[in-house]
Amino acid sequence: QVRLVESGGGLVQAGGSLRLSCVASGSIFRINLMGWYRQAPGKQRELVAQITSGDSLYYTDSVKDRFTISRDNAKNTVYLQMNSLKSEDTGVYYCRAQAGPLGFYWGQGTQVTVSP
């Protein structure tokens, strides 16, 4: 089992920044991929960024050059630094961990609201 707890969401004006954190606990040694997803109202959940155990990175096109995913293994934490936020970045942000044969795990989500 893997437990994920997100934090760092909030209300910010367009152009501002937020940093999301996702703390993992449990069978973390099995985690080989962690990602940040978001779900805007009325839309499907989408992958925003992900990082592998080998530090390979992926970003969806709409956040490239604005968002940065990183991790601190000592703190079992993955971060999503979000700069130059836009109103279209509004949504609930979820952390997901792929833990090999254990499958996928989701956090509870954290709300990000960007005002115009």
MARPALUM-507107 format. One record per residue (C-alpha): x, y, z. Coordinates in steps of 0.5 Angstrom, whole numbers, plus 2048, in hexadecimal, padded with zeros to 3 digits. Layout:
REM residues N
{{X Y Z}} ...
This chain:
REM residues 116
{{800 800 800}} {{802 807 7FF}} {{7FF 80D 802}} {{800 814 7FE}} {{7FE 81B 801}} {{7FE 821 7FD}} {{7FE 828 800}} {{800 82F 7FD}} {{7FA 831 7F9}} {{7F6 837 7FA}} {{7F4 83E 7F7}} {{7F9 842 7F3}} {{7F8 847 7EE}} {{7FA 846 7E7}} {{802 847 7E6}} {{803 844 7ED}} {{806 83E 7EF}} {{805 838 7F4}} {{808 832 7F6}} {{805 82B 7F7}} {{808 826 7FB}} {{806 81E 7FB}} {{809 81A 801}} {{809 813 800}} {{809 80E 806}} {{808 806 806}} {{80B 802 801}} {{80F 807 7FE}} {{815 803 7FB}} {{810 800 7F6}} {{80F 807 7F3}} {{812 808 7EC}} {{80E 80E 7E9}} {{80A 814 7EC}} {{806 818 7E9}} {{801 81F 7EA}} {{7FB 81F 7E7}} {{7F5 824 7E7}} {{7EE 824 7E5}} {{7EA 82A 7E3}} {{7E3 82B 7E5}} {{7DF 827 7DF}} {{7E5 824 7DC}} {{7E9 81E 7DD}} {{7EF 81D 7E1}} {{7F5 81E 7DD}} {{7FD 81D 7DE}} {{801 823 7E0}} {{808 821 7E1}} {{80B 81A 7E4}} {{812 818 7E6}} {{815 811 7E6}} {{81A 80E 7EB}} {{81F 80F 7E6}} {{81D 817 7E6}} {{81A 816 7DF}} {{815 81C 7DE}} {{80F 81D 7DA}} {{80B 824 7DA}} {{804 825 7D6}} {{805 82A 7D1}} {{801 82F 7D4}} {{805 830 7DA}} {{80C 82F 7D7}} {{811 835 7D9}} {{80C 837 7DF}} {{80C 830 7E3}} {{811 82C 7E6}} {{811 825 7EA}} {{816 823 7EE}} {{817 81E 7F4}} {{81B 81E 7FB}} {{81C 817 7FC}} {{81E 818 803}} {{817 81B 805}} {{813 816 800}} {{810 81C 7FD}} {{80F 81E 7F6}} {{80E 826 7F4}} {{80A 829 7EF}} {{80D 831 7EE}} {{808 835 7EA}} {{80A 83B 7E8}} {{806 840 7E3}} {{800 83D 7E5}} {{7FA 83E 7E0}} {{7F2 83E 7E2}} {{7F2 837 7DD}} {{7F7 834 7E3}} {{7F1 834 7E7}} {{7EF 82D 7EA}} {{7F0 828 7EF}} {{7F7 825 7EF}} {{7F8 81E 7F0}} {{7FF 81A 7F2}} {{7FF 813 7EF}} {{804 80E 7F0}} {{806 808 7EC}} {{808 802 7F1}} {{80A 7FD 7ED}} {{806 7F6 7EE}} {{802 7FA 7F3}} {{7FF 7FF 7EE}} {{7FD 806 7EE}} {{7FB 80A 7F4}} {{7F8 811 7F4}} {{7F8 817 7F9}} {{7F2 81A 7FC}} {{7F3 820 7F7}} {{7F5 828 7F9}} {{7F1 82E 7F6}} {{7F4 833 7F1}} {{7F0 839 7EF}} {{7F3 83E 7EB}} {{7F0 845 7EB}} {{7F0 849 7E5}} 
